[in-house]
Amino acid sequence: MKFNTKTIHGGQSHEASTGAVVPPIFQTSTYAQPSPGVNKGYEYSRITNPSRTALQNAFAAIENGTHGFAFSSGIAAVDCVLRLLSPGDEIIAGKDIYGGSYRMFTQLFQKYGLKFHFADMAKPENVTNVITSNTKLIWLETPSNPLLKIVNIQAIASATKKVNPNILIAVDNTFATPYLQKPLDLGADIIMHSATKYLSGHSDVVIGALIVKNEQLAKDIHFIQYAAGAIAGPIDCFLALRGIKTLHVRMQRHCENAKAVANYLVKHPKVASVYYPGLENHSNHTIAKEQMNDFGGMVSFKLKDNNKEAATQFIENAKLFTLAESLGGVESLMSYPISMSHASLPDAEKEVLGISHSLIRLSIGIEDIDDLLKDLEQALS
Ligand SMILES: *Cc1c(COP(=O)(O)O)cnc(C)c1O
């Protein structure tokens, strides 16, 4: 199957007992067993649930994996990956990863004896230079948030595997989705998603995913999933699966609209800079073009007026773009990194990363582009 067919049919079958075309919401904690040790493959819903199975099969299919896992949130999926490790193990992570992942690494897992290095993933040497005999995991995210930097997944994976083929490569594929890039095909071992975002796509569910293509890794992850218990519930699984079926259509429009917004902002006299990997002057445009099928639905930009008042005025004036955390839904959203996602960073670190008072991040929805541009125009003026 090609990708657009996989989003609809990948790993799916009609419900066996009734022929229901759409897998129902199996809102049950437990399953009748006719006799001790006899069951239909389901015993207790923390371990397995048919609504979750259907979604997990879809996760695996769209990422070219063999096994998918659904968690109660994206961050619960990150937690599961770290539980594969033991005290003394070392992890090399990107410098500008999702703030919640950074918080989990440094404030939760460091105290259990895991050691984290944060590297600029622009060059594979920056990763290989800090590999030791204890390194077990590389954690990367591309495009990054909020400046949409691109990391060359294949280059990092192959350089790492040359040093030690047992080091796991994990990719947070939330911003790109498999519509744009498939990390397992590029040498990664684990894909993580906040399926809260584009995969579900309607801002109505918090849910996470892991996808792998290695039998042993799948066994280990399934064990942690039911032993630690951060599973996705049946209704959330139903919503995410429903979202995935239109992923390709939504992503196509997200990308088209984002490109138009980026091109509009670049020419606007009140805009100082635009961050969009599809722009030829974006610092990672070449690798973005090679690695991704298109450039995604996220656009960040800086106003020429570098102060809180100007940004606040723009944000309050916008009507269609709603100020809210999160991204990847059908509706356009915007966020103000300096006081939202990146508020907890020390000022010096904000400066290094380029998180200024003038920086605004847009999650471009799938509305009519004319209406989106009109809204930006009136808010800017
Ligand atoms: C939102 C997000 C997460 C966390 O996922 P939740 O579903 O909110 O737990 C992780 N990584 C990225 C890139 C995200 O955008």
The ligand as a Gaussian input file, in Angstrom:
#p B3LYP/6-31G(d) Opt

LIG

0 1
 C        3.320000      18.187000      22.582000
 C        4.645000      17.562000      22.343000
 C        5.138000      16.538000      23.165000
 C        4.396000      16.068000      24.389000
 O        3.248000      15.382000      24.056000
 P        1.886000      15.401000      24.968000
 O        0.932000      14.682000      24.114000
 O        1.563000      16.826000      25.216000
 O        2.231000      14.674000      26.218000
 C        6.367000      15.971000      22.835000
 N        7.076000      16.391000      21.762000
 C        6.644000      17.378000      20.955000
 C        7.468000      17.805000      19.804000
 C        5.419000      18.001000      21.219000
 O        5.001000      18.999000      20.423000

